[in-house]
């Protein structure tokens, strides 16, 4: 029978080795227990104690220290009284053993452990003054149920084998374990997903993401176009790479002024726009259409021949002629065009030469637009 107990203890050791251990509270252990001894059936301790011993109760007291890891050491004293089965001779049992305990903690109040050690036992018979001394090894295990941080209910099963007679005794006990003066180690956080974004907390670089927000592999709000504004805040989700954007993810714009000049020359004493200038006017019209907010100022000029008042009127008619071409030929709105005549006041060439006078007989159109351009990083 005892061999079966011993085999069960060894099997428990092998099974427990497959568990995962973590540190628990450290401190001094005091464990008073009461138990039951199952003595070897064929125990013979001639000549001092002969015959089988009755299985009986014992008491024990363990003093030990639990380290801030799975290990503990414990010194246990046992005392019990029994008698021989055939002769009813009273026998006292006293023993002490020093053990190592290896704990298998988990996230519940129940903590299994393994135990092994060596010790010394003495059996004393009332019928014979000579005591029987035994040196033994023990192996087994047990379980602790934590009632609170300082107190646990402890159950223990142990097999003892002495070196001399090769007896194998089994002891089962139940007691209370008190833990004093230790430090609670840091508990490793369970790798959960506190913000529910699908990224484990250990990998989550943005652990407080609001519910429902799409995240990347780091647990941070997704930014598909890489502009620094998360998708859920991005009003312009397709920004071009390298563009500066505002807080809403839309382009940051810069205001710039674009200008184009149109020059049309006229025959002497004429305000007629010849078709030779239509291509240049077409180019100006395209610019005007490209920038709907642009404004057009058409300036008319003349050379200095003739009266100044006449030249003033002629320059105004020339400006109006170009304006009409823009309106009628190229569908530019009249309310975007203003014209002014400067007469002979602003020559650009010498009026004493024919070529200079021809250059001065002109219309200049200044077209400008304030536009917004994407700012670049």
C-alpha positions as CSV (number, residue, x, y, z in Angstrom):
1,X,0.0,0.0,0.0
2,X,2.8,2.4,1.0
3,X,4.5,1.8,-2.3
4,X,1.4,2.9,-4.1
5,X,1.5,6.2,-2.1
6,X,5.2,6.7,-2.9
7,X,4.5,6.1,-6.6
8,X,1.6,8.7,-6.5
9,X,4.0,11.2,-4.9
10,X,6.6,10.7,-7.6
11,X,3.8,11.1,-10.3
12,X,2.7,14.3,-8.7
13,X,6.2,15.6,-9.0
14,X,6.3,14.9,-12.7
15,X,2.9,16.4,-13.3
16,X,3.6,19.6,-11.4
17,X,6.8,20.2,-13.5
18,X,4.5,21.0,-16.4
19,X,3.1,24.1,-14.6
20,X,4.2,27.6,-15.0
21,X,5.5,29.3,-11.8
22,X,5.4,32.9,-10.8
23,X,6.5,34.8,-7.7
24,X,4.2,35.3,-4.8
25,X,4.4,37.0,-1.4
26,X,7.6,36.4,0.6
27,X,7.9,36.2,4.3
28,X,8.2,33.9,7.4
29,X,5.9,30.9,7.4
30,X,4.5,29.3,10.6
31,X,2.4,26.2,10.0
32,X,0.7,24.2,12.8
33,X,-1.0,21.1,11.4
34,X,-2.7,17.9,12.4
35,X,-2.3,14.8,10.3
36,X,-2.5,11.0,9.9
37,X,0.4,8.6,9.6
38,X,0.1,5.5,7.5
39,X,3.0,3.4,8.7
40,X,4.7,0.7,6.6
41,X,2.7,-2.6,7.1
42,X,5.8,-4.8,7.3
43,X,7.8,-2.4,9.6
44,X,10.2,-4.4,11.8
45,X,12.5,-2.6,14.1
46,X,14.0,-5.6,16.0
47,X,14.9,-5.8,18.8
48,X,13.5,-2.5,20.1
49,X,10.1,-2.4,18.3
50,X,8.7,-5.5,16.6
51,X,5.6,-5.8,14.5
52,X,3.2,-3.6,12.6
53,X,2.3,-0.1,13.9
54,X,-1.3,1.2,14.0
55,X,-1.9,4.1,11.7
56,X,-2.6,7.1,13.9
57,X,-2.8,10.9,14.3
58,X,0.1,13.2,14.7
59,X,0.7,16.9,15.2
60,X,3.3,19.1,13.6
61,X,4.8,22.6,13.5
62,X,6.6,24.0,10.5
63,X,8.8,27.1,10.5
64,X,10.1,28.4,7.3
65,X,10.7,31.3,4.9
66,X,9.0,31.9,1.6
67,X,11.3,33.8,-0.9
68,X,10.0,36.3,-3.5
69,X,10.0,33.6,-6.1
70,X,8.6,30.0,-6.2
71,X,10.9,28.6,-3.5
72,X,10.6,28.2,0.2
73,X,12.5,26.3,2.9
74,X,10.9,24.8,6.0
75,X,11.9,23.0,9.1
76,X,9.1,20.7,10.4
77,X,8.8,19.0,13.8
78,X,6.3,16.0,14.1
79,X,5.0,14.2,17.2
80,X,2.6,11.3,17.3
81,X,1.7,8.3,19.5
82,X,0.6,4.9,18.3
83,X,1.0,1.2,19.3
84,X,2.0,-2.1,17.9
85,X,-1.0,-4.0,16.3
86,X,-0.3,-7.4,17.9
87,X,1.2,-6.6,21.3
88,X,-0.5,-3.2,21.9
89,X,2.8,-1.7,23.0
90,X,2.7,2.1,23.1
91,X,5.1,3.8,20.7
92,X,6.0,7.5,20.5
93,X,7.1,9.0,17.2
94,X,9.2,12.2,17.0
95,X,10.7,13.5,13.8
96,X,12.2,16.6,12.2
97,X,12.9,17.3,8.6
98,X,14.2,20.1,6.5
99,X,12.4,20.6,3.2
100,X,12.4,22.7,0.1
101,X,9.1,23.8,-1.4
102,X,8.4,24.8,-4.9
103,X,5.2,26.6,-5.6
104,X,3.0,26.8,-8.7
105,X,1.1,30.0,-8.5
106,X,-1.8,31.0,-10.7
107,X,-4.5,33.7,-10.8
108,X,-6.7,31.9,-8.2
109,X,-6.5,31.5,-4.4
110,X,-5.4,27.9,-4.9
111,X,-1.6,27.3,-5.0
112,X,-0.2,23.8,-5.5
113,X,3.4,23.0,-4.4
114,X,6.0,20.3,-4.4
115,X,8.1,19.4,-1.4
116,X,11.2,17.3,-0.8
117,X,13.7,17.0,2.0
118,X,15.6,14.9,4.5
119,X,15.2,14.4,8.2
120,X,15.6,12.3,11.3
121,X,12.9,10.3,13.3
122,X,12.9,8.6,16.6
123,X,10.5,5.8,17.7
124,X,10.4,5.1,21.5
125,X,8.6,2.1,23.0
126,X,7.3,1.9,26.5
127,X,8.3,-1.8,26.6
128,X,11.9,-1.2,25.7
129,X,14.2,1.6,26.7
130,X,16.1,1.4,23.5
131,X,14.9,3.9,20.9
132,X,14.9,3.3,17.2
133,X,16.5,6.1,15.2
134,X,15.8,6.7,11.5
135,X,17.3,8.9,8.9
136,X,14.9,9.5,6.0
137,X,14.2,11.2,2.8
138,X,10.7,12.6,1.9
139,X,8.9,13.7,-1.2
140,X,5.4,14.8,-2.0
141,X,3.4,18.0,-2.3
142,X,0.3,19.8,-1.4
143,X,-1.9,22.7,-1.9
144,X,-2.6,26.0,-0.2
145,X,-5.9,27.9,-0.2
146,X,-5.4,31.6,0.6
147,X,-8.0,32.9,3.0
148,X,-6.3,36.4,2.9
149,X,-2.9,37.8,2.4
150,X,-1.6,36.4,5.7
151,X,-3.5,33.2,6.3
152,X,-3.8,30.0,4.1
153,X,-5.4,26.6,4.6
154,X,-2.7,24.0,3.8
155,X,-3.1,20.4,2.9
156,X,0.1,18.2,2.5
157,X,0.8,14.6,1.4
158,X,4.3,13.2,2.0
159,X,6.1,9.9,1.6
160,X,9.0,9.1,4.0
161,X,11.6,6.4,3.3
162,X,14.2,5.6,5.9
163,X,17.8,4.6,4.9
164,X,18.1,1.5,7.3
165,X,15.0,-0.6,7.1
166,X,13.8,0.8,3.8
167,X,10.4,1.5,5.3
168,X,8.1,3.8,3.4
169,X,5.6,5.7,5.6
170,X,3.0,8.1,4.3
171,X,1.8,11.2,6.1
172,X,-1.2,13.4,5.3
173,X,-1.8,16.6,7.1
174,X,-4.1,19.7,7.2
175,X,-3.1,22.9,8.8
176,X,-3.0,26.7,8.8
177,X,-0.1,28.7,7.4
178,X,0.6,32.1,8.7
179,X,2.9,34.5,6.6
180,X,4.7,37.3,8.4
181,X,7.1,40.1,7.5
182,X,7.3,39.6,3.8
183,X,7.0,41.9,0.8
184,X,4.4,41.7,-1.9
185,X,6.3,41.5,-5.2
186,X,5.2,43.4,-8.2
187,X,2.5,41.5,-10.1
188,X,3.0,41.2,-13.8
189,X,0.1,42.8,-15.6
190,X,-2.1,40.5,-17.6
191,X,-1.6,41.3,-21.2
192,X,-5.1,42.4,-22.0
193,X,-6.7,45.0,-24.2
194,X,-7.8,47.8,-21.9
195,X,-9.2,50.1,-24.6
196,X,-10.7,47.4,-26.7
197,X,-9.0,48.3,-30.0
198,X,-7.8,44.8,-30.8
199,X,-4.1,45.5,-29.9
200,X,-2.7,43.9,-26.7
201,X,-1.7,46.4,-24.0
202,X,2.0,45.3,-24.2
203,X,2.1,46.4,-27.9
204,X,-0.3,49.3,-27.6
205,X,1.5,52.6,-28.0
206,X,-1.8,54.5,-27.7
207,X,-3.5,52.7,-24.8
208,X,-6.4,55.1,-24.4
209,X,-7.9,55.0,-27.9
210,X,-11.6,55.9,-27.9
211,X,-14.1,53.2,-28.8
212,X,-14.9,52.7,-32.5
213,X,-11.7,54.4,-33.8
214,X,-9.8,52.4,-36.5
215,X,-6.2,51.8,-35.3
216,X,-2.9,50.7,-36.9
217,X,-0.7,47.9,-35.7
218,X,0.6,50.0,-32.9
219,X,-2.8,50.7,-31.5
220,X,-2.8,54.4,-32.6
221,X,-5.6,56.0,-34.6
222,X,-5.1,55.2,-38.3
223,X,-3.8,57.9,-40.6
224,X,-4.2,56.5,-44.1
225,X,-2.7,59.4,-46.0
226,X,0.1,60.0,-43.6
227,X,-0.5,63.7,-43.1
228,X,-0.4,63.5,-39.3
229,X,-4.2,63.8,-38.9
230,X,-6.1,60.6,-37.9
231,X,-8.8,59.3,-40.2
232,X,-11.6,60.1,-37.8
233,X,-10.5,63.7,-37.7
234,X,-9.5,64.1,-41.4
235,X,-11.9,66.0,-43.6
236,X,-9.5,65.6,-46.5
237,X,-8.4,62.0,-46.4
238,X,-6.5,62.0,-49.6
239,X,-3.9,64.7,-49.0
240,X,-0.8,64.4,-51.2
241,X,2.4,63.3,-49.5
242,X,4.6,66.3,-48.4
243,X,1.8,68.8,-48.2
244,X,1.2,70.9,-45.1
245,X,-2.2,70.4,-43.7
246,X,-4.4,72.1,-41.1
247,X,-5.9,70.4,-38.0
248,X,-8.8,69.1,-40.1
249,X,-6.4,67.3,-42.5
250,X,-7.0,69.7,-45.4
251,X,-4.3,71.6,-47.2
252,X,-2.7,74.6,-45.6
253,X,-2.9,77.3,-48.3
254,X,-0.6,80.2,-49.1
255,X,-2.0,83.3,-50.9
256,X,0.0,84.4,-54.0
257,X,-0.5,87.0,-56.7
258,X,-0.3,85.9,-60.4
259,X,-0.1,88.4,-63.2
260,X,-0.1,88.4,-67.0
261,X,0.3,91.4,-69.3
262,X,-1.4,91.9,-72.7
263,X,-0.1,94.5,-75.2
264,X,-2.0,95.5,-78.3
265,X,-0.7,98.1,-80.7
266,X,-2.8,100.3,-83.0
267,X,-2.4,102.2,-86.3
268,X,-2.1,106.0,-86.2
269,X,-5.3,107.7,-85.2
270,X,-7.1,104.2,-84.9
271,X,-8.9,102.3,-82.1
272,X,-9.5,99.2,-84.1
273,X,-8.1,95.9,-82.8
274,X,-6.7,93.9,-85.7
275,X,-7.0,90.0,-85.8
276,X,-3.2,89.8,-85.5
277,X,-3.6,90.3,-81.8
278,X,-6.4,87.8,-81.2
279,X,-4.0,85.1,-80.2
280,X,-2.5,87.2,-77.5
281,X,-5.9,88.2,-76.3
282,X,-6.9,84.5,-76.3
283,X,-4.0,83.8,-73.9
284,X,-5.1,86.6,-71.6
285,X,-8.7,85.3,-71.7
286,X,-7.6,81.8,-70.8
287,X,-5.7,83.2,-67.7
288,X,-8.8,85.1,-66.7
289,X,-11.0,82.0,-66.9
290,X,-8.4,79.9,-64.9
291,X,-8.7,82.4,-62.0
292,X,-12.3,83.4,-61.6
293,X,-11.5,86.0,-59.0
294,X,-9.0,87.8,-61.2
295,X,-9.5,91.5,-62.0
296,X,-8.7,93.1,-65.4
297,X,-7.6,96.7,-65.9
298,X,-7.1,97.7,-69.5
299,X,-5.0,100.8,-70.0
300,X,-5.1,102.8,-73.3
301,X,-2.2,105.0,-74.6
302,X,-1.3,107.2,-77.6
303,X,1.6,109.1,-79.1
304,X,2.0,112.8,-78.7
305,X,0.9,114.0,-82.1
306,X,-2.3,116.0,-82.0
307,X,-4.1,117.7,-79.2
308,X,-3.8,116.2,-75.8
309,X,-7.5,116.1,-75.3
310,X,-8.0,114.2,-78.5
311,X,-5.2,111.8,-77.5
312,X,-6.9,111.2,-74.2
313,X,-10.2,110.3,-75.9
314,X,-8.4,108.1,-78.4
315,X,-6.6,106.2,-75.6
316,X,-9.9,105.5,-73.9
317,X,-11.5,104.2,-77.1
318,X,-8.6,101.9,-77.6
319,X,-8.9,100.5,-74.1
320,X,-12.7,100.0,-74.7
321,X,-12.0,98.2,-78.0
322,X,-9.8,95.6,-76.3
323,X,-12.4,95.2,-73.5
324,X,-15.1,94.5,-76.1
325,X,-13.0,91.9,-77.8
326,X,-12.6,90.0,-74.4
327,X,-16.4,90.3,-73.8
328,X,-17.7,89.5,-77.2
329,X,-15.1,87.2,-78.7
330,X,-14.0,85.3,-75.5
331,X,-17.0,85.5,-73.2
332,X,-15.4,87.4,-70.3
333,X,-17.9,89.0,-68.0
334,X,-18.0,92.8,-68.4
335,X,-18.2,93.3,-64.6
336,X,-14.7,91.9,-64.2
337,X,-13.2,94.5,-66.7
338,X,-12.3,98.1,-66.1
339,X,-10.7,100.4,-68.6
340,X,-8.8,103.7,-68.4
341,X,-7.1,106.0,-70.9
342,X,-3.9,107.8,-70.2
343,X,-3.5,109.7,-73.5
344,X,0.1,110.7,-74.2
345,X,1.1,110.9,-70.5
346,X,2.9,107.5,-70.2
347,X,5.1,107.0,-73.3
348,X,7.4,104.0,-73.3
349,X,9.5,105.1,-76.3
350,X,10.7,108.4,-78.0
351,X,7.9,110.1,-79.9
352,X,10.3,111.9,-82.2
353,X,10.8,108.6,-84.2
354,X,8.2,106.7,-86.1
355,X,9.1,103.4,-84.3
356,X,8.8,105.1,-80.9
357,X,5.4,106.6,-81.8
358,X,4.2,103.2,-83.0
359,X,5.2,101.6,-79.6
360,X,3.4,104.3,-77.7
361,X,0.1,103.7,-79.6
362,X,-0.8,100.7,-77.4
363,X,-3.2,99.1,-75.0
364,X,-1.8,97.4,-71.9
365,X,-4.0,94.9,-70.0
366,X,-2.8,94.1,-66.5
367,X,-4.6,91.0,-65.2
368,X,-3.9,89.9,-61.6
369,X,-5.4,87.2,-59.4
370,X,-4.9,86.3,-55.7
371,X,-4.8,82.6,-55.5
372,X,-4.3,80.0,-52.8
373,X,-1.5,77.5,-53.3
374,X,-0.7,74.3,-51.3
375,X,2.0,74.9,-48.8
376,X,4.8,72.3,-48.9
377,X,6.8,70.9,-46.0
